[in-house]
Amino acid sequence: MKTQRNCIGIAAFLIALAATSAPLFAAEDGKGAGESPSSPAVVPSPLLDSGFRQLYELNFQGARGNFLSFQEQHPDDPLGKAAEAASYLYEQFNAKGIFSSEFFLDDAKFLNGADGSAAQNRNEPFLTANDRAREMAKARLKSSPNDAHALLVLTITDGMEADYDALIVKKQLAGLGLTKQAEGEATKLLAIDPSAEDGYLALGAANYVIGCLPGYKRAFLWFGGIHGDRTRGMDQMQRTADHGHYLQPFAKILLALASEREHQTDRARTLLLELSNEFPANPLFAHELSLIDHTQVPCHLASASC
């Protein structure tokens, strides 16, 4: 019973985090691509790149300063608002200790969500910025359905809100509801722009965690068109870890935690070492790296038991 609760909790967390569901992987490796993007998913921007780097360094005020400057220069680009929303949410996650193995691998913490009630944890700045980013992205898609940049923004905003619902205000069903909505966006994004490898994080995380579910749960989801495969999921997360842009470090974080669960200690260590070297100002990565050599994943959290 505890094993099932653990797998279901992990599924709720990462599926919400990834915000994607059935039918998965229709556009994998660019298959089915035939549409041309009206704009690329990633448009180079020093302000955004600097802001996301500061985000992964836990410098939230500095990140927001860059994101707000980007909005002033590009008021019609929804990614500026999405990035601002990310800064509020990541700051809350950091304060709650969510992005750590201590939280992720502990059933009592993991299944109960963040400390505090939904009302105490409500994050108005995040919700306001995230809703505005979603509205702007949808407006662009109305006039240009193949706008890969807008589709990328929707996958990010829906993923963040699903994560917020599941872990902060503890409304996991609401988070799972967003996964169905966002899957079509992620699949279309990769069909239109296969180089948008940030999109593989959503698909890969969902594939991995659904594959972790007990057989009867997978069978139930199968009737809804949702399928999963742990190995494929990790391979897809690796693609974002290797070639992603804004979400590359985030993919490495998730992949390191998944690798620990799969007893792939060397892989987890390599990823954490890369993160620690790339973001020395973030003490979390160095801390997790030190723990991996002194802490084993409890057997009831091992992937074999899933």
C-alpha positions as a Markdown table, in Angstrom:
| # | Residue | x | y | z |
|---|---|---|---|---|
| 1 | Met | 0.0 | 0.0 | 0.0 |
| 2 | Lys | 2.8 | 2.4 | 0.9 |
| 3 | Thr | 4.5 | 1.6 | -2.5 |
| 4 | Gln | 1.4 | 2.5 | -4.4 |
| 5 | Arg | 1.0 | 5.7 | -2.4 |
| 6 | Asn | 4.5 | 6.6 | -3.2 |
| 7 | Cys | 4.2 | 6.0 | -6.9 |
| 8 | Ile | 0.9 | 7.9 | -7.1 |
| 9 | Gly | 2.4 | 10.8 | -5.2 |
| 10 | Ile | 5.5 | 10.9 | -7.5 |
| 11 | Ala | 3.2 | 10.8 | -10.5 |
| 12 | Ala | 1.1 | 13.7 | -9.2 |
| 13 | Phe | 4.2 | 15.7 | -8.5 |
| 14 | Leu | 6.1 | 15.2 | -11.8 |
| 15 | Ile | 3.1 | 15.0 | -14.1 |
| 16 | Ala | 2.0 | 18.3 | -12.6 |
| 17 | Leu | 5.5 | 19.6 | -13.0 |
| 18 | Ala | 5.6 | 18.5 | -16.6 |
| 19 | Ala | 2.0 | 19.4 | -17.4 |
| 20 | Thr | 1.5 | 16.9 | -20.2 |
| 21 | Ser | -0.7 | 13.8 | -20.8 |
| 22 | Ala | -2.3 | 11.7 | -23.5 |
| 23 | Pro | -1.8 | 11.0 | -26.3 |
| 24 | Leu | 1.9 | 11.3 | -25.5 |
| 25 | Phe | 4.8 | 11.5 | -27.9 |
| 26 | Ala | 3.0 | 11.9 | -31.2 |
| 27 | Ala | 5.6 | 14.3 | -32.4 |
| 28 | Glu | 8.7 | 12.6 | -30.9 |
| 29 | Asp | 11.9 | 13.1 | -32.8 |
| 30 | Gly | 10.0 | 15.4 | -35.2 |
| 31 | Lys | 7.8 | 12.7 | -36.6 |
| 32 | Gly | 4.6 | 14.1 | -37.9 |
| 33 | Ala | 6.2 | 17.5 | -38.4 |
| 34 | Gly | 4.8 | 19.2 | -41.5 |
| 35 | Glu | 3.9 | 22.6 | -40.3 |
| 36 | Ser | 6.2 | 25.6 | -40.5 |
| 37 | Pro | 6.5 | 27.8 | -37.4 |
| 38 | Ser | 5.5 | 31.4 | -37.8 |
| 39 | Ser | 8.2 | 32.1 | -35.2 |
| 40 | Pro | 10.8 | 29.9 | -33.6 |
| 41 | Ala | 10.2 | 28.7 | -30.0 |
| 42 | Val | 13.4 | 30.2 | -28.6 |
| 43 | Val | 14.2 | 33.8 | -29.6 |
| 44 | Pro | 17.7 | 34.7 | -28.2 |
| 45 | Ser | 17.6 | 37.3 | -25.5 |
| 46 | Pro | 20.5 | 38.2 | -23.2 |
| 47 | Leu | 18.0 | 39.6 | -20.7 |
| 48 | Leu | 16.1 | 36.3 | -20.5 |
| 49 | Asp | 19.2 | 34.2 | -20.5 |
| 50 | Ser | 20.6 | 36.3 | -17.7 |
| 51 | Gly | 17.4 | 36.2 | -15.8 |
| 52 | Phe | 17.0 | 32.4 | -16.0 |
| 53 | Arg | 20.6 | 32.0 | -14.9 |
| 54 | Gln | 19.9 | 34.1 | -11.8 |
| 55 | Leu | 16.8 | 32.1 | -11.2 |
| 56 | Tyr | 18.8 | 28.9 | -11.0 |
| 57 | Glu | 21.3 | 30.7 | -8.8 |
| 58 | Leu | 18.4 | 31.5 | -6.5 |
| 59 | Asn | 18.8 | 35.3 | -7.1 |
| 60 | Phe | 15.1 | 35.9 | -7.5 |
| 61 | Gln | 15.2 | 39.7 | -7.2 |
| 62 | Gly | 18.0 | 39.9 | -9.8 |
| 63 | Ala | 16.1 | 37.5 | -12.1 |
| 64 | Arg | 12.9 | 39.5 | -11.8 |
| 65 | Gly | 14.8 | 42.7 | -12.7 |
| 66 | Asn | 15.9 | 41.2 | -16.0 |
| 67 | Phe | 12.5 | 39.8 | -16.7 |
| 68 | Leu | 10.8 | 43.1 | -16.1 |
| 69 | Ser | 13.4 | 44.9 | -18.3 |
| 70 | Phe | 12.6 | 42.4 | -21.0 |
| 71 | Gln | 8.9 | 43.1 | -20.7 |
| 72 | Glu | 9.6 | 46.9 | -21.1 |
| 73 | Gln | 11.6 | 46.2 | -24.3 |
| 74 | His | 9.2 | 43.5 | -25.6 |
| 75 | Pro | 5.7 | 44.2 | -24.3 |
| 76 | Asp | 4.0 | 41.8 | -26.7 |
| 77 | Asp | 6.2 | 38.8 | -25.9 |
| 78 | Pro | 4.4 | 36.5 | -23.4 |
| 79 | Leu | 7.6 | 34.8 | -22.3 |
| 80 | Gly | 8.5 | 37.9 | -20.2 |
| 81 | Lys | 5.5 | 37.4 | -18.0 |
| 82 | Ala | 5.9 | 33.7 | -17.9 |
| 83 | Ala | 9.5 | 34.2 | -16.7 |
| 84 | Glu | 8.4 | 36.7 | -14.1 |
| 85 | Ala | 5.8 | 34.1 | -12.9 |
| 86 | Ala | 8.5 | 31.5 | -12.7 |
| 87 | Ser | 10.6 | 33.8 | -10.4 |
| 88 | Tyr | 7.7 | 34.0 | -7.9 |
| 89 | Leu | 7.0 | 30.3 | -8.0 |
| 90 | Tyr | 10.6 | 29.2 | -7.7 |
| 91 | Glu | 11.2 | 31.5 | -4.8 |
| 92 | Gln | 8.3 | 29.9 | -3.0 |
| 93 | Phe | 9.5 | 26.4 | -3.8 |
| 94 | Asn | 13.0 | 27.3 | -2.5 |
| 95 | Ala | 11.5 | 28.6 | 0.7 |
| 96 | Lys | 9.5 | 25.4 | 1.1 |
| 97 | Gly | 12.4 | 23.1 | 0.3 |
| 98 | Ile | 10.6 | 21.4 | -2.5 |
| 99 | Phe | 13.5 | 21.0 | -5.0 |
| 100 | Ser | 15.5 | 18.8 | -2.7 |
| 101 | Ser | 15.9 | 15.0 | -2.2 |
| 102 | Glu | 14.9 | 15.6 | 1.5 |
| 103 | Phe | 11.4 | 16.6 | 0.2 |
| 104 | Phe | 11.3 | 14.5 | -2.9 |
| 105 | Leu | 12.3 | 11.1 | -1.4 |
| 106 | Asp | 10.4 | 11.4 | 1.9 |
| 107 | Asp | 6.8 | 10.1 | 1.7 |
| 108 | Ala | 5.6 | 12.0 | 4.6 |
| 109 | Lys | 6.7 | 15.3 | 3.1 |
| 110 | Phe | 6.2 | 14.5 | -0.5 |
| 111 | Leu | 2.6 | 13.2 | -0.3 |
| 112 | Asn | 1.4 | 16.0 | 2.0 |
| 113 | Gly | 2.8 | 18.8 | -0.1 |
| 114 | Ala | 4.3 | 22.1 | 1.2 |
| 115 | Asp | 3.8 | 23.2 | 4.8 |
| 116 | Gly | 0.9 | 25.5 | 5.4 |
| 117 | Ser | -2.7 | 25.7 | 4.2 |
| 118 | Ala | -3.8 | 26.6 | 0.7 |
| 119 | Ala | -4.8 | 30.1 | 1.9 |
| 120 | Gln | -1.4 | 30.7 | 3.7 |
| 121 | Asn | 0.4 | 29.5 | 0.6 |
| 122 | Arg | -1.6 | 31.4 | -2.0 |
| 123 | Asn | 0.8 | 33.2 | -4.3 |
| 124 | Glu | -1.0 | 36.2 | -5.9 |
| 125 | Pro | 2.0 | 37.6 | -7.8 |
| 126 | Phe | 2.6 | 34.2 | -9.5 |
| 127 | Leu | -1.0 | 33.7 | -10.4 |
| 128 | Thr | -1.4 | 37.2 | -11.8 |
| 129 | Ala | 1.8 | 37.0 | -14.0 |
| 130 | Asn | 1.1 | 33.4 | -15.1 |
| 131 | Asp | -2.5 | 34.2 | -16.1 |
| 132 | Arg | -1.3 | 37.2 | -18.1 |
| 133 | Ala | 1.4 | 35.2 | -19.9 |
| 134 | Arg | -1.2 | 32.6 | -20.8 |
| 135 | Glu | -3.6 | 35.2 | -22.2 |
| 136 | Met | -0.9 | 36.8 | -24.3 |
| 137 | Ala | 0.2 | 33.5 | -25.7 |
| 138 | Lys | -3.4 | 32.4 | -26.6 |
| 139 | Ala | -3.9 | 35.8 | -28.3 |
| 140 | Arg | -0.9 | 35.2 | -30.5 |
| 141 | Leu | -2.1 | 31.7 | -31.4 |
| 142 | Lys | -5.4 | 33.0 | -32.5 |
| 143 | Ser | -3.8 | 35.1 | -35.2 |
| 144 | Ser | -0.9 | 32.6 | -35.8 |
| 145 | Pro | -1.7 | 29.0 | -34.9 |
| 146 | Asn | 1.8 | 27.8 | -35.7 |
| 147 | Asp | 3.5 | 30.2 | -33.4 |
| 148 | Ala | 6.0 | 27.9 | -31.7 |
| 149 | His | 7.1 | 30.6 | -29.3 |
| 150 | Ala | 3.5 | 31.0 | -28.0 |
| 151 | Leu | 3.2 | 27.2 | -27.7 |
| 152 | Leu | 6.4 | 27.1 | -25.6 |
| 153 | Val | 5.0 | 29.7 | -23.3 |
| 154 | Leu | 1.7 | 27.7 | -22.8 |
| 155 | Thr | 3.6 | 24.6 | -21.9 |
| 156 | Ile | 5.6 | 26.5 | -19.4 |
| 157 | Thr | 2.6 | 28.4 | -17.8 |
| 158 | Asp | 0.4 | 25.3 | -17.7 |
| 159 | Gly | 3.2 | 23.3 | -16.2 |
| 160 | Met | 3.9 | 25.9 | -13.5 |
| 161 | Glu | 0.3 | 26.2 | -12.5 |
| 162 | Ala | -0.2 | 22.5 | -12.4 |
| 163 | Asp | 2.9 | 22.3 | -10.1 |
| 164 | Tyr | 1.5 | 25.1 | -7.9 |
| 165 | Asp | -1.9 | 23.3 | -7.7 |
| 166 | Ala | -0.4 | 20.0 | -6.7 |
| 167 | Leu | 2.4 | 21.1 | -4.3 |
| 168 | Ile | 1.5 | 24.5 | -2.9 |
| 169 | Val | -2.3 | 24.7 | -2.6 |
| 170 | Lys | -2.6 | 20.8 | -2.6 |
| 171 | Lys | -5.2 | 20.5 | -5.3 |
| 172 | Gln | -3.7 | 17.6 | -7.2 |
| 173 | Leu | -6.7 | 16.9 | -9.3 |
| 174 | Ala | -6.6 | 20.4 | -10.6 |
| 175 | Gly | -3.0 | 19.9 | -11.5 |
| 176 | Leu | -3.7 | 16.7 | -13.3 |
| 177 | Gly | -6.5 | 18.4 | -15.2 |
| 178 | Leu | -4.0 | 20.9 | -16.7 |
| 179 | Thr | -1.9 | 18.0 | -18.0 |
| 180 | Lys | -4.4 | 17.0 | -20.6 |
| 181 | Gln | -4.7 | 20.5 | -21.8 |
| 182 | Ala | -1.0 | 21.0 | -22.0 |
| 183 | Glu | -0.1 | 17.8 | -23.8 |
| 184 | Gly | -1.6 | 19.0 | -27.1 |
| 185 | Glu | 0.4 | 22.2 | -26.8 |
| 186 | Ala | 3.7 | 20.3 | -26.2 |
| 187 | Thr | 3.1 | 17.8 | -28.9 |
| 188 | Lys | 2.2 | 20.5 | -31.5 |
| 189 | Leu | 5.2 | 22.5 | -30.4 |
| 190 | Leu | 7.6 | 19.7 | -31.2 |
| 191 | Ala | 5.8 | 18.9 | -34.4 |
| 192 | Ile | 6.2 | 22.5 | -35.6 |
| 193 | Asp | 9.7 | 23.1 | -34.2 |
| 194 | Pro | 11.6 | 19.9 | -33.4 |
| 195 | Ser | 14.6 | 22.0 | -32.2 |
| 196 | Ala | 12.4 | 23.3 | -29.3 |
| 197 | Glu | 13.9 | 20.6 | -27.0 |
| 198 | Asp | 12.7 | 22.3 | -23.9 |
| 199 | Gly | 9.5 | 20.6 | -24.9 |
| 200 | Tyr | 10.9 | 17.1 | -24.3 |
| 201 | Leu | 11.1 | 17.8 | -20.5 |
| 202 | Ala | 7.3 | 17.7 | -20.3 |
| 203 | Leu | 6.9 | 14.6 | -22.4 |
| 204 | Gly | 9.8 | 12.8 | -20.7 |
| 205 | Ala | 8.8 | 13.5 | -17.2 |
| 206 | Ala | 5.2 | 12.3 | -17.8 |
| 207 | Asn | 6.4 | 9.2 | -19.6 |
| 208 | Tyr | 8.7 | 8.4 | -16.7 |
| 209 | Val | 6.3 | 8.8 | -13.9 |
| 210 | Ile | 3.4 | 7.2 | -15.6 |
| 211 | Gly | 5.7 | 4.2 | -16.2 |
| 212 | Cys | 6.3 | 4.2 | -12.5 |
| 213 | Leu | 2.7 | 3.7 | -11.5 |
| 214 | Pro | 1.4 | 0.3 | -10.4 |
| 215 | Gly | 0.0 | -1.9 | -13.2 |
| 216 | Tyr | -3.6 | -1.3 | -12.3 |
| 217 | Lys | -3.1 | 2.4 | -12.4 |
| 218 | Arg | -1.4 | 2.3 | -15.8 |
| 219 | Ala | -4.2 | 0.1 | -17.1 |
| 220 | Phe | -6.7 | 2.7 | -15.9 |
| 221 | Leu | -4.8 | 5.5 | -17.6 |
| 222 | Trp | -4.3 | 3.4 | -20.7 |
| 223 | Phe | -8.1 | 3.5 | -21.4 |
| 224 | Gly | -7.8 | 7.3 | -21.4 |
| 225 | Gly | -5.0 | 7.1 | -24.0 |
| 226 | Ile | -2.2 | 7.8 | -21.5 |
| 227 | His | 0.8 | 5.6 | -21.7 |
| 228 | Gly | 4.2 | 5.6 | -20.0 |
| 229 | Asp | 7.7 | 4.2 | -20.2 |
| 230 | Arg | 10.3 | 5.0 | -17.6 |
| 231 | Thr | 13.3 | 4.3 | -19.8 |
| 232 | Arg | 11.9 | 6.4 | -22.7 |
| 233 | Gly | 11.0 | 9.1 | -20.3 |
| 234 | Met | 14.5 | 9.4 | -18.9 |
| 235 | Asp | 15.9 | 9.4 | -22.5 |
| 236 | Gln | 13.6 | 12.3 | -23.3 |
| 237 | Met | 14.5 | 14.3 | -20.2 |
| 238 | Gln | 18.1 | 13.7 | -21.2 |
| 239 | Arg | 17.4 | 15.4 | -24.5 |
| 240 | Thr | 16.4 | 18.6 | -22.7 |
| 241 | Ala | 19.3 | 18.2 | -20.3 |
| 242 | Asp | 21.7 | 18.0 | -23.3 |
| 243 | His | 20.1 | 20.5 | -25.7 |
| 244 | Gly | 17.4 | 22.5 | -23.9 |
| 245 | His | 17.6 | 26.2 | -23.5 |
| 246 | Tyr | 15.6 | 27.8 | -20.6 |
| 247 | Leu | 14.7 | 24.5 | -19.0 |
| 248 | Gln | 18.0 | 22.6 | -19.4 |
| 249 | Pro | 19.1 | 23.0 | -15.7 |
| 250 | Phe | 15.6 | 22.0 | -14.6 |
| 251 | Ala | 15.8 | 18.9 | -16.7 |
| 252 | Lys | 19.1 | 18.0 | -15.1 |
| 253 | Ile | 17.5 | 18.4 | -11.6 |
| 254 | Leu | 14.6 | 16.1 | -12.4 |
| 255 | Leu | 16.8 | 13.6 | -14.2 |
| 256 | Ala | 19.2 | 13.5 | -11.2 |
| 257 | Leu | 16.4 | 12.7 | -8.9 |
| 258 | Ala | 15.0 | 10.1 | -11.2 |
| 259 | Ser | 18.4 | 8.5 | -11.6 |
| 260 | Glu | 18.7 | 8.2 | -7.8 |
| 261 | Arg | 15.4 | 6.4 | -7.7 |
| 262 | Glu | 16.6 | 4.1 | -10.5 |
| 263 | His | 19.9 | 3.4 | -8.6 |
| 264 | Gln | 21.9 | 5.1 | -11.3 |
| 265 | Thr | 24.1 | 6.8 | -8.8 |
| 266 | Asp | 26.9 | 7.7 | -11.3 |
| 267 | Arg | 24.4 | 9.4 | -13.6 |
| 268 | Ala | 22.9 | 11.3 | -10.8 |
| 269 | Arg | 26.3 | 12.4 | -9.5 |
| 270 | Thr | 27.4 | 13.5 | -13.0 |
| 271 | Leu | 24.3 | 15.7 | -13.4 |
| 272 | Leu | 24.6 | 17.2 | -9.9 |
| 273 | Leu | 28.3 | 17.9 | -10.5 |
| 274 | Glu | 27.5 | 19.7 | -13.8 |
| 275 | Leu | 24.8 | 21.8 | -12.0 |
| 276 | Ser | 27.2 | 22.6 | -9.1 |
| 277 | Asn | 29.9 | 23.7 | -11.5 |
| 278 | Glu | 27.6 | 25.7 | -13.6 |
| 279 | Phe | 25.8 | 27.4 | -10.7 |
| 280 | Pro | 28.3 | 27.7 | -7.9 |
| 281 | Ala | 26.1 | 30.4 | -6.2 |
| 282 | Asn | 23.3 | 27.8 | -5.7 |
| 283 | Pro | 24.2 | 25.8 | -2.5 |
| 284 | Leu | 21.5 | 23.3 | -3.2 |
| 285 | Phe | 23.4 | 21.5 | -6.0 |
| 286 | Ala | 26.6 | 21.1 | -4.0 |
| 287 | His | 24.5 | 20.0 | -1.0 |
| 288 | Glu | 22.7 | 17.3 | -3.0 |
| 289 | Leu | 26.0 | 16.2 | -4.5 |
| 290 | Ser | 27.4 | 15.7 | -1.0 |
| 291 | Leu | 24.4 | 13.7 | 0.0 |
| 292 | Ile | 24.4 | 11.3 | -2.9 |
| 293 | Asp | 27.5 | 9.6 | -1.6 |
| 294 | His | 26.2 | 9.3 | 2.0 |
| 295 | Thr | 22.5 | 8.6 | 1.5 |
| 296 | Gln | 20.9 | 5.7 | -0.3 |
| 297 | Val | 17.4 | 5.8 | -1.6 |
| 298 | Pro | 15.2 | 3.8 | 0.7 |
| 299 | Cys | 14.1 | 0.5 | -0.7 |
| 300 | His | 10.4 | 1.4 | -0.7 |
| 301 | Leu | 11.2 | 4.3 | -3.0 |
| 302 | Ala | 13.2 | 2.2 | -5.5 |
| 303 | Ser | 11.9 | 2.0 | -9.0 |
| 304 | Ala | 11.8 | -1.8 | -8.9 |
| 305 | Ser | 9.1 | -1.6 | -6.2 |
| 306 | Cys | 7.0 | 0.6 | -8.5 |
